[in-house]
C-alpha cells in the first residue's frame, strides 16, 4: 500500500479556506497527483484541506472524499496563549538544535516548547488514531513495525489531504521518529507538498514503511 500525503494550498487561516494563490496551486497539484494512481481520497475536516482534496476529486473522477477527523491541523500553545509563536514547535526546534539537544531523546516532551504544549498533546492523539486507521486498511501495528494482514498483494494507493502539523506527527510515528525531530526535518513544508510512504504488499509480512517521496513541490516550480 502507498499513502500519499498532500498539504493544503496557500490558506486564509481566519476563514479556513484557500486564497486565490491557493486555488491556483491545488489545480497544478491535482494534475501532478494523477500520476500517482490514487484510488481513494481521505481528507482532514478543515476547509482548506477539503478544498485541496476537491480539486483532485474533480480531475480524477473520484467523487467520494472520506473525512479523517484525526488528521485536522494540530494546535500549538497552551491555555490563554494559543498560537503564540513562543510555542511554535517548528520555530522552537531551532533553539534546541543551537543548544545541541538530542531531538530524538525519549524525554523530548520535557524540552522547552514541547512541555505543556497542545502540539505535543495533539501529536500524541494522531499516533493512536493513525494506527487504528492503518489497521482498518490491513496494516496492524506490532511494536515498532506493521504486520500486513491483507489477504491479497494488491498495491493500493490512497491519498490524505491534510496539514503540515498533522502530516509531521503522522510520518514521525509511522517511521518511529520523534515529533521534534520531524519538525526540524519538515520545517520547510511548502503548500501542496507531496510525500509518499510505501508499505510492503506481501500478506503476513512485518514491515517498516519506506519513504518513496518527501516534501516534493516541484510541480509548483515547473
MISE-829615 format. One record per residue (C-alpha): residue number from 0; residue in one letter; x, y, z. Coordinates in nm, 3 decimals. Layout:
BEGIN
NUM|a|X|Y|Z
...
END
This chain:
BEGIN
0|x|0.000|0.000|0.000
1|x|0.112|0.354|-0.074
2|x|-0.001|0.657|0.127
3|x|0.026|0.992|-0.048
4|x|0.014|1.286|0.195
5|x|-0.061|1.629|0.049
6|x|-0.052|1.957|0.237
7|x|-0.328|2.206|0.151
8|x|-0.274|2.505|-0.076
9|x|-0.196|2.860|0.036
10|x|-0.459|2.936|0.304
11|x|-0.662|3.211|0.459
12|x|-0.640|3.077|0.814
13|x|-0.906|3.312|0.954
14|x|-1.169|3.195|0.706
15|x|-1.027|2.840|0.683
16|x|-1.023|2.839|0.305
17|x|-0.778|2.873|0.018
18|x|-0.657|3.205|-0.115
19|x|-0.660|3.289|-0.484
20|x|-0.300|3.167|-0.497
21|x|-0.400|2.851|-0.311
22|x|-0.668|2.768|-0.570
23|x|-0.408|2.801|-0.845
24|x|-0.166|2.578|-0.654
25|x|-0.416|2.297|-0.594
26|x|-0.515|2.284|-0.961
27|x|-0.150|2.232|-1.053
28|x|-0.104|1.977|-0.773
29|x|-0.416|1.788|-0.882
30|x|-0.272|1.733|-1.229
31|x|0.056|1.616|-1.076
32|x|-0.127|1.371|-0.848
33|x|-0.292|1.197|-1.143
34|x|0.044|1.023|-1.193
35|x|0.024|0.850|-0.853
36|x|-0.255|0.603|-0.929
37|x|-0.463|0.716|-0.631
38|x|-0.773|0.504|-0.569
39|x|-0.921|0.660|-0.254
40|x|-0.929|1.012|-0.116
41|x|-0.910|1.087|0.256
42|x|-0.914|1.436|0.398
43|x|-0.891|1.649|0.710
44|x|-1.228|1.804|0.804
45|x|-1.089|2.157|0.777
46|x|-1.193|2.376|0.486
47|x|-0.852|2.445|0.334
48|x|-0.774|2.073|0.315
49|x|-1.120|1.989|0.180
50|x|-1.087|2.244|-0.099
51|x|-0.748|2.096|-0.189
52|x|-0.897|1.747|-0.196
53|x|-1.192|1.867|-0.403
54|x|-0.962|1.996|-0.675
55|x|-0.815|1.648|-0.713
56|x|-1.156|1.483|-0.687
57|x|-1.279|1.684|-0.983
58|x|-0.991|1.595|-1.216
59|x|-0.956|1.232|-1.103
60|x|-1.324|1.141|-1.110
61|x|-1.304|1.001|-0.756
62|x|-1.618|1.155|-0.612
63|x|-1.606|1.020|-0.256
64|x|-1.391|1.214|-0.010
65|x|-1.363|1.032|0.322
66|x|-1.308|1.254|0.627
67|x|-1.035|1.169|0.879
68|x|-1.108|1.385|1.183
69|x|-0.777|1.297|1.349
70|x|-0.580|1.450|1.061
71|x|-0.703|1.804|1.120
72|x|-0.426|2.051|1.197
73|x|-0.263|2.037|1.538
74|x|-0.279|2.332|1.776
75|x|0.021|2.491|1.941
76|x|0.029|2.690|2.264
77|x|-0.140|2.650|2.598
78|x|-0.450|2.790|2.768
79|x|-0.461|3.164|2.700
80|x|-0.163|3.154|2.465
81|x|-0.295|2.963|2.168
82|x|-0.088|3.016|1.852
83|x|0.164|3.236|2.030
84|x|0.490|3.189|1.835
85|x|0.689|3.114|2.151
86|x|0.503|2.780|2.148
87|x|0.551|2.715|1.777
88|x|0.727|2.374|1.758
89|x|0.877|2.440|1.413
90|x|1.046|2.754|1.544
91|x|1.126|2.600|1.881
92|x|1.334|2.316|1.742
93|x|1.583|2.572|1.608
94|x|1.667|2.677|1.963
95|x|1.703|2.315|2.071
96|x|1.941|2.245|1.784
97|x|2.153|2.551|1.870
98|x|2.178|2.417|2.227
99|x|2.292|2.078|2.098
100|x|1.984|1.897|2.232
101|x|1.910|1.549|2.105
102|x|1.578|1.580|1.922
103|x|1.536|1.202|1.932
104|x|1.578|1.172|2.309
105|x|1.300|0.977|2.486
106|x|1.246|1.273|2.721
107|x|1.175|1.523|2.441
108|x|0.832|1.601|2.589
109|x|1.014|1.771|2.879
110|x|1.202|2.009|2.649
111|x|1.103|2.377|2.634
112|x|0.838|2.445|2.369
113|x|0.707|2.088|2.384
114|x|0.631|2.059|2.757
115|x|0.269|2.158|2.820
116|x|0.218|2.241|2.454
117|x|-0.110|2.149|2.282
118|x|0.106|2.049|1.983
119|x|0.251|1.761|2.184
120|x|-0.092|1.653|2.305
121|x|-0.241|1.661|1.956
122|x|0.058|1.483|1.801
123|x|0.017|1.202|2.055
124|x|-0.352|1.168|1.966
125|x|-0.263|1.136|1.599
126|x|-0.030|0.844|1.670
127|x|-0.314|0.650|1.836
128|x|-0.574|0.724|1.571
129|x|-0.331|0.668|1.283
130|x|-0.272|0.312|1.395
131|x|-0.647|0.246|1.416
132|x|-0.690|0.378|1.063
133|x|-0.397|0.176|0.927
134|x|-0.532|-0.139|1.092
135|x|-0.855|-0.086|0.902
136|x|-0.655|-0.079|0.580
137|x|-0.479|-0.404|0.667
138|x|-0.164|-0.292|0.848
139|x|-0.160|-0.382|1.217
140|x|0.098|-0.219|1.444
141|x|0.323|-0.469|1.622
142|x|0.582|-0.294|1.838
143|x|0.781|-0.070|1.603
144|x|0.652|-0.220|1.278
145|x|0.336|-0.307|1.084
146|x|0.202|-0.652|1.000
147|x|0.032|-0.680|0.662
148|x|-0.298|-0.851|0.745
149|x|-0.440|-0.818|0.394
150|x|-0.532|-1.137|0.208
151|x|-0.417|-1.009|-0.131
152|x|-0.098|-0.843|-0.254
153|x|-0.265|-0.564|-0.448
154|x|-0.066|-0.238|-0.447
155|x|-0.332|0.006|-0.330
156|x|-0.265|0.382|-0.325
157|x|-0.461|0.624|-0.107
158|x|-0.428|0.999|-0.059
159|x|-0.462|1.208|0.258
160|x|-0.515|1.580|0.208
161|x|-0.418|1.746|0.532
162|x|-0.175|1.987|0.702
163|x|0.190|2.043|0.786
164|x|0.150|1.962|1.155
165|x|-0.073|1.657|1.126
166|x|0.144|1.517|0.845
167|x|0.454|1.568|1.059
168|x|0.300|1.381|1.353
169|x|0.172|1.101|1.127
170|x|0.504|1.048|0.948
171|x|0.703|1.069|1.272
172|x|0.501|0.790|1.431
173|x|0.488|0.559|1.131
174|x|0.866|0.588|1.082
175|x|0.945|0.566|1.457
176|x|1.092|0.914|1.478
177|x|1.020|1.176|1.742
178|x|0.785|1.463|1.672
179|x|1.051|1.737|1.727
180|x|1.298|1.559|1.500
181|x|1.042|1.553|1.221
182|x|0.950|1.916|1.292
183|x|1.314|2.002|1.223
184|x|1.326|1.787|0.908
185|x|0.997|1.918|0.771
186|x|1.049|2.281|0.865
187|x|1.015|2.397|0.504
188|x|0.686|2.217|0.445
189|x|0.556|2.406|0.142
190|x|0.194|2.433|0.033
191|x|0.072|2.136|-0.177
192|x|0.390|1.948|-0.084
193|x|0.361|1.575|-0.164
194|x|0.509|1.292|0.043
195|x|0.468|0.918|-0.020
196|x|0.510|0.628|0.223
197|x|0.511|0.274|0.088
198|x|0.415|-0.035|0.291
199|x|0.511|-0.389|0.190
200|x|0.225|-0.550|-0.005
201|x|0.314|-0.911|0.088
202|x|0.040|-1.068|0.307
203|x|0.169|-1.161|0.652
204|x|0.491|-0.957|0.620
205|x|0.614|-0.750|0.915
206|x|0.737|-0.427|0.766
207|x|0.866|-0.077|0.818
208|x|0.733|0.165|0.556
209|x|0.985|0.318|0.320
210|x|0.999|0.682|0.211
211|x|0.925|0.689|-0.159
212|x|0.898|1.067|-0.178
213|x|0.930|1.351|0.073
214|x|0.836|1.719|0.056
215|x|0.806|1.733|-0.322
216|x|0.678|2.065|-0.458
217|x|0.845|2.055|-0.799
218|x|0.502|2.077|-0.964
219|x|0.482|2.440|-0.849
220|x|0.834|2.526|-0.960
221|x|0.785|2.373|-1.302
END
